Amino acid sequence: MEKPRSISDSTGKQKVRSAEVGTDILKALAELSPATSLSRLAEHVQMPASKVHRYLQALIASGFAEQNLSLIHISEPTRQEAI
């Protein structure tokens, strides 16, 4: 019989998965640099634009990405660290 998972197990795994998705989006931003659109980024990572948008909002708030008009790009300090 399988042992029931605790709430912290599922929450911890969800946080790890969220971090993986966020880093996938950040890597894609670096690959598509210097700038890209939300639709192109979503297509590149093969995720719905609405999901990518939610992650981008967090990346922008954290200073890892920037938005200029309708284009999104990786922040300069982050780009240098990725190289």
C-alpha positions in Angstrom: 0.0 0.0 0.0 1.3 3.4 -1.0 2.0 5.9 1.8 0.0 9.1 1.5 2.0 12.1 0.6 2.3 14.9 3.1 1.3 18.4 2.1 4.9 19.6 2.4 6.0 16.9 -0.1 3.6 18.0 -2.8 4.2 21.7 -2.1 8.0 21.1 -2.3 7.8 19.3 -5.6 5.5 22.0 -7.0 8.1 24.6 -6.0 10.9 22.7 -7.7 8.8 22.3 -10.8 8.0 26.0 -10.8 11.7 26.8 -10.5 12.4 24.5 -13.5 9.7 26.2 -15.6 11.1 29.6 -14.6 14.6 28.7 -15.5 13.4 27.2 -18.8 11.8 30.5 -19.7 14.9 32.4 -18.6 17.1 30.2 -20.8 14.7 30.8 -23.7 14.9 34.5 -23.2 18.7 34.3 -23.4 18.5 32.2 -26.6 16.0 34.6 -28.2 18.0 37.7 -27.1 18.3 40.6 -27.5 14.4 40.7 -27.4 11.4 38.7 -28.2 7.6 38.8 -28.0 5.4 36.9 -25.6 4.0 34.8 -28.4 7.4 33.8 -29.8 8.7 33.0 -26.3 5.7 30.8 -25.6 6.1 29.0 -28.9 9.8 28.5 -28.1 9.2 26.9 -24.7 6.0 25.1 -26.0 3.8 26.5 -23.2 0.6 28.5 -23.3 1.2 32.2 -23.5 -0.9 32.8 -20.4 1.4 30.5 -18.3 4.6 32.1 -19.7 3.1 35.5 -19.0 2.6 34.6 -15.3 6.2 33.5 -15.0 7.5 36.5 -16.9 5.7 38.8 -14.4 7.7 37.1 -11.6 10.9 37.3 -13.5 10.3 41.0 -14.3 9.4 41.7 -10.6 12.7 40.0 -9.6 14.8 41.9 -12.0 15.7 38.9 -14.2 13.8 40.2 -17.2 12.6 43.6 -18.5 9.7 44.6 -20.8 10.0 47.4 -23.3 6.8 48.2 -25.2 5.7 44.8 -26.6 9.2 43.2 -26.4 10.7 41.3 -23.5 14.4 40.8 -22.9 16.7 39.4 -20.3 18.2 41.9 -17.8 21.7 42.9 -18.6 23.3 41.5 -15.3 21.5 38.2 -15.8 22.7 38.0 -19.4 26.3 38.4 -18.3 25.9 35.7 -15.6 24.5 33.3 -18.2 27.5 33.6 -20.4 
